[in-house]
């Protein structure tokens, strides 16, 4: 029976953002603009970091990886969502759903780990400025970055295999505009206890570990900054961390709320769609604004690149 049920679901139906047909085109226009702004903003940061030699430092190396993730993450979900809004074709194949879920969870997990690495980088830079270049070397940067991507990809592979070993026979309607763990998991007609426990335990361990690295790093950062005598020195030190801390709060809070909780307790689909938009679409668009507007070096590099192009 399980084998039969698994073969009966050949595709899923993505409910989308709204059931009202009159808002399809306004939503299409809004999210097309948001997606273009996201690609343009993160692409501009990558261009500035790549062309400005002064920005070839560990902090901007990690920022470039964050911009890459902010390009890839919405690219997994937004094009399909725009297609559904424009054509009213809400179906996605079984394999397509599995691939979308895999890449989304991989990119989200990688970004969580990368934000922790960036917090550690700021900790070393502020607490041990004289030893910074000895600790955060080019080799160490590559190792830390490769570790975050590898952890994100393997973590997602574990969850995707666990998810799609389940039987799906209750319904094929995914109450979301993309395939994600919570809305797909509730469609299973087999026991999801082991899968839920795996997600909660493994996700909780990795999430708490990332949170602890970030929290401890900023605890020592704030303690060190408060010891600085000059007001200008304090302001400069805080300004280098404020952007990263804001991104951590925006992205980390919504991600934890989405994944690290019992899925059987989900009874508010509209709320879940809104939260998923915050970390999946809105935050990648805001990251370039947060970093470029608060960082004089990035703004200067962007101006020089644009002036050179003109």
C-alpha positions as CSV (number, residue, x, y, z in Angstrom):
1,X,0.0,0.0,0.0
2,X,2.8,2.4,0.9
3,X,4.6,1.8,-2.4
4,X,1.2,2.4,-4.3
5,X,0.6,5.6,-2.4
6,X,4.0,6.9,-3.2
7,X,3.5,6.3,-6.9
8,X,0.0,7.9,-7.0
9,X,1.4,11.4,-6.2
10,X,3.2,12.4,-9.4
11,X,2.9,16.2,-8.8
12,X,2.0,18.7,-6.2
13,X,-0.3,21.7,-6.4
14,X,1.2,24.9,-4.9
15,X,-1.7,27.0,-3.4
16,X,0.2,30.2,-3.9
17,X,0.0,33.6,-2.1
18,X,-3.7,34.3,-2.6
19,X,-6.8,32.6,-3.8
20,X,-8.2,35.9,-5.3
21,X,-7.7,36.0,-9.0
22,X,-8.0,39.8,-9.1
23,X,-4.7,40.2,-7.2
24,X,-2.6,37.9,-9.4
25,X,-1.3,40.6,-11.7
26,X,-0.5,43.2,-8.9
27,X,1.3,40.5,-7.0
28,X,3.2,39.5,-10.1
29,X,4.3,43.1,-10.6
30,X,5.3,43.6,-7.0
31,X,7.4,40.4,-6.7
32,X,9.0,40.9,-10.1
33,X,10.2,44.3,-8.9
34,X,11.4,42.8,-5.6
35,X,13.2,40.0,-7.4
36,X,14.9,42.4,-9.8
37,X,16.0,44.7,-6.9
38,X,17.4,41.6,-5.1
39,X,19.4,40.5,-8.1
40,X,20.6,44.0,-8.8
41,X,21.5,44.9,-5.3
42,X,23.4,41.7,-4.5
43,X,25.0,41.7,-7.9
44,X,26.2,45.3,-7.3
45,X,27.8,44.2,-4.0
46,X,29.6,41.3,-5.8
47,X,30.8,43.7,-8.5
48,X,32.1,46.2,-6.0
49,X,33.9,43.6,-3.9
50,X,35.3,41.9,-7.0
51,X,36.6,45.1,-8.6
52,X,37.8,47.0,-5.6
53,X,41.1,45.6,-4.3
54,X,40.7,47.4,-1.0
55,X,37.7,45.2,-0.3
56,X,39.6,41.9,-0.8
57,X,39.6,41.2,2.9
58,X,38.0,38.4,4.9
59,X,35.0,40.4,6.0
60,X,34.1,41.3,2.4
61,X,34.9,37.8,1.3
62,X,32.2,36.5,3.6
63,X,29.9,39.3,2.5
64,X,30.3,38.2,-1.1
65,X,29.2,34.7,-0.2
66,X,26.2,36.2,1.6
67,X,25.3,38.1,-1.5
68,X,25.6,34.9,-3.6
69,X,23.2,33.1,-1.2
70,X,20.8,36.0,-1.4
71,X,20.8,35.6,-5.1
72,X,20.4,31.8,-5.1
73,X,17.8,31.6,-2.4
74,X,14.9,33.6,-4.0
75,X,15.9,32.2,-7.4
76,X,14.8,28.7,-6.1
77,X,11.2,29.9,-5.3
78,X,10.4,33.2,-7.0
79,X,10.5,32.2,-10.7
80,X,8.1,29.4,-10.1
81,X,5.8,31.6,-8.0
82,X,5.8,34.3,-10.8
83,X,5.0,31.6,-13.4
84,X,2.1,30.4,-11.2
85,X,0.8,34.0,-10.8
86,X,1.0,34.7,-14.5
87,X,-0.3,31.4,-16.0
88,X,-2.5,30.0,-13.1
89,X,-0.5,26.8,-13.6
90,X,0.0,25.8,-9.9
91,X,1.5,22.3,-10.4
92,X,5.0,21.2,-9.7
93,X,6.3,17.7,-10.4
94,X,7.3,15.3,-7.6
95,X,11.0,15.5,-8.5
96,X,10.7,19.3,-9.0
97,X,9.2,19.6,-5.5
98,X,12.0,17.5,-4.0
99,X,14.7,19.5,-5.8
100,X,13.1,22.8,-4.8
101,X,12.9,21.7,-1.2
102,X,16.5,20.4,-1.2
103,X,18.1,23.6,-2.6
104,X,16.0,25.9,-0.5
105,X,16.8,24.1,2.8
106,X,20.5,23.9,1.7
107,X,20.8,27.6,1.0
108,X,18.9,28.7,4.1
109,X,21.1,26.4,6.3
110,X,24.2,27.6,4.6
111,X,23.2,31.2,5.3
112,X,22.6,30.5,9.0
113,X,26.1,28.9,9.3
114,X,27.7,31.8,7.3
115,X,26.2,34.4,9.6
116,X,27.7,32.6,12.6
117,X,31.1,32.6,10.8
118,X,30.7,36.3,10.1
119,X,30.0,36.9,13.8
120,X,33.2,35.0,14.6
121,X,35.1,37.1,12.1
122,X,33.9,40.3,13.8
123,X,34.8,38.9,17.2
124,X,38.4,38.3,16.1
125,X,38.7,41.7,14.4
126,X,37.5,43.7,17.4
127,X,38.8,41.6,20.3
128,X,42.2,40.6,18.7
129,X,42.9,43.3,16.1
130,X,46.7,42.8,16.2
131,X,46.4,39.1,15.6
132,X,43.5,39.3,13.1
133,X,45.6,38.7,10.0
134,X,47.3,35.7,11.7
135,X,44.0,34.1,12.7
136,X,41.8,34.9,9.8
137,X,44.1,34.0,6.9
138,X,43.0,33.4,3.3
139,X,43.3,29.6,3.8
140,X,41.1,29.9,7.0
141,X,38.5,32.0,5.1
142,X,38.3,29.3,2.4
143,X,38.0,26.5,5.0
144,X,35.3,28.3,6.9
145,X,33.3,29.1,3.8
146,X,33.7,25.6,2.4
147,X,32.6,24.2,5.7
148,X,29.4,26.3,5.8
149,X,28.4,25.3,2.2
150,X,29.2,21.6,2.9
151,X,27.2,21.6,6.2
152,X,24.3,23.3,4.5
153,X,24.2,20.8,1.5
154,X,24.6,17.7,3.7
155,X,22.0,19.0,6.2
156,X,19.5,19.5,3.4
157,X,20.3,16.1,1.9
158,X,19.5,14.4,5.2
159,X,16.1,16.2,5.5
160,X,15.1,15.7,1.9
161,X,15.8,12.0,1.9
162,X,13.9,11.7,5.2
163,X,11.0,13.7,3.8
164,X,10.5,12.0,0.5
165,X,10.7,8.4,1.9
166,X,7.3,9.1,3.3
167,X,4.0,8.1,1.6
168,X,1.8,10.9,0.2
169,X,-1.8,10.0,-0.2
170,X,-3.8,12.5,1.8
171,X,-3.6,15.4,-0.6
172,X,-1.2,16.9,-3.1
173,X,-2.0,20.5,-2.3
174,X,1.0,22.3,-0.7
175,X,-0.3,25.2,1.4
176,X,2.5,27.5,0.3
177,X,3.9,29.1,-2.8
178,X,6.9,26.7,-2.9
179,X,7.8,23.3,-1.6
180,X,9.2,23.4,2.0
181,X,9.4,21.0,4.9
182,X,6.4,22.1,7.0
183,X,3.7,22.2,4.3
184,X,4.9,19.1,2.5
185,X,5.3,17.1,5.7
186,X,1.6,17.5,6.7
187,X,0.5,15.9,3.4
188,X,2.1,12.5,4.4
189,X,-0.3,9.7,5.2
190,X,2.4,7.7,6.9
191,X,3.9,8.3,10.4
192,X,5.9,11.5,10.5
193,X,7.2,11.1,14.0
194,X,10.7,10.0,13.1
195,X,11.0,12.7,10.5
196,X,9.7,15.4,12.8
197,X,12.1,14.3,15.6
198,X,15.0,14.3,13.2
199,X,14.2,17.8,12.0
200,X,13.7,19.1,15.5
201,X,16.7,17.5,17.0
202,X,19.2,17.9,14.2
203,X,17.9,21.4,13.3
204,X,17.8,22.3,17.0
205,X,21.4,21.3,17.6
206,X,22.7,23.1,14.5
207,X,20.5,26.1,15.1
208,X,21.4,26.4,18.8
209,X,25.1,25.9,18.0
210,X,24.9,28.7,15.4
211,X,23.1,30.9,17.9
212,X,25.6,30.3,20.6
213,X,28.5,31.1,18.3
214,X,26.8,34.4,17.4
215,X,25.7,35.2,20.9
216,X,29.1,34.5,22.5
217,X,30.9,36.4,19.8
218,X,28.8,39.5,20.3
219,X,29.0,39.2,24.1
220,X,32.8,39.6,23.9
221,X,32.4,42.2,21.1
222,X,30.2,44.4,23.2
223,X,32.4,43.9,26.3
224,X,35.5,45.0,24.3
225,X,33.7,48.0,22.7
226,X,32.5,49.3,26.1
227,X,36.2,49.4,27.2
228,X,37.2,51.7,24.4
229,X,37.8,55.2,25.7
230,X,37.0,57.4,22.7
231,X,33.5,57.9,21.5
232,X,34.7,57.8,17.9
233,X,36.3,54.4,18.4
234,X,33.1,53.0,20.0
235,X,31.0,54.3,17.1
236,X,33.4,52.9,14.5
237,X,33.5,49.5,16.2
238,X,29.7,49.4,16.6
239,X,29.1,50.4,12.9
240,X,31.1,47.4,11.7
241,X,28.8,45.0,13.6
242,X,25.4,46.7,13.4
243,X,24.6,45.6,9.8
244,X,25.5,42.0,10.5
245,X,23.5,41.9,13.8
246,X,20.4,43.4,12.0
247,X,20.6,40.7,9.3
248,X,21.0,38.0,12.0
249,X,17.9,39.2,13.8
250,X,15.8,39.4,10.6
251,X,16.9,36.2,9.0
252,X,17.6,34.0,12.1
253,X,14.3,34.8,13.9
254,X,12.0,34.0,11.0
255,X,14.0,30.9,10.1
256,X,13.9,29.4,13.6
257,X,10.2,30.1,13.8
258,X,9.6,28.3,10.6
259,X,11.6,25.1,11.2
260,X,12.4,24.6,14.9
261,X,8.8,23.9,16.1
262,X,6.3,21.0,16.0
263,X,4.7,20.9,12.6
264,X,1.5,19.5,13.9
265,X,0.8,22.8,15.5
266,X,0.5,24.7,12.2
267,X,-3.0,26.1,11.8
268,X,-2.3,29.6,10.3
269,X,-1.3,29.2,6.6
270,X,-1.5,32.9,5.9
271,X,0.9,33.7,8.8
272,X,3.3,31.0,7.6
273,X,3.3,32.4,4.1
274,X,4.1,35.9,5.4
275,X,7.0,34.6,7.6
276,X,8.4,32.6,4.7
277,X,8.3,35.7,2.5
278,X,10.3,37.6,5.2
279,X,13.3,35.3,5.2
280,X,13.0,34.0,1.6
281,X,12.2,37.1,-0.4
282,X,12.3,40.3,1.7
283,X,15.5,39.7,3.7
284,X,17.7,38.9,0.6
285,X,16.4,42.2,-0.9
286,X,17.2,44.2,2.3
287,X,20.7,42.8,2.8
288,X,22.4,44.9,0.1
289,X,20.6,48.0,1.4
290,X,21.6,47.3,5.0
291,X,25.2,46.7,4.1
292,X,25.7,49.3,1.4
293,X,24.0,52.2,3.2
294,X,25.8,51.6,6.5
295,X,29.2,50.9,5.0
296,X,31.2,53.8,3.5
297,X,33.7,51.5,1.8
298,X,31.0,49.6,-0.1
299,X,29.3,52.8,-1.0
300,X,32.6,54.3,-2.2
301,X,33.4,51.2,-4.3
302,X,29.9,51.2,-5.9
303,X,30.3,54.9,-6.8
304,X,33.7,54.3,-8.4
305,X,32.4,51.3,-10.3
306,X,29.4,53.2,-11.6
307,X,31.4,56.3,-12.4
308,X,33.9,54.2,-14.3
309,X,31.1,52.4,-16.2
310,X,29.5,55.8,-17.1
